[in-house]
C-alpha cells in the first residue's frame, strides 16, 4: 500500500497529502510521516510546489485533529468500546489521556510531533474529557506547524537519499519521542518541586 500511495503523489500531489494527514489524525493506519518526507523530496526536485503542499498538509492535519476531537466528544462510549477491544490502541489512548490530563495544551502540542504515535488518541482524549476547544486548537495547530515543517524539510534536505531517510524514520521518531518524554518529565519535576517548596 505504501508504494502505491507514494506513486499516487506524483499524480494527485497536494490533495492527496491533505487526505493522508486528515486520515492519520483519526487513527487510520497510514504512513503520513513517509508521505510528508516524500513530498519534501518532490518539492526539492520541482515536481511539487511548496506553496501548495505546506498549506494542504497543515490544513489536513488541523481538520483531522478537529474531527478526532469531535469523535471523542460525541462518540465517547462507542469509541471506548472500539479502543478497549484492541490492547495496542487502548494503551495509546490511556497514555495520551494521561499526558493531556497532566499537561493540558503542552501535552497536545507534544503529541503532534515529538510523541506523534499518541497524536490521534490525544485528539480523541481531548474531546472525551471536554478540553476547551480553543485551547486544544491553539496548541494542536502550533504542534502541526512543527510537524509539517520538520518532515517536509527532512524530505527536501535529503531528497537524494530519501530511501535512507525513510529507513531511519523510525529512529528519528524515536529520538523525537525521547526528547518529548524528557521535556514532559522536566516540566513535571519542576511543578513537583514548586509544590514542595510551597508546602514548606
Helices and strands as residue ranges (DSSP letters): H 2-12, H 14-24, H 32-45, H 50-74, H 76-84, H 87-113, G 116-118, H 119-128, H 133-157, G 159-161, H 162-167, H 169-199
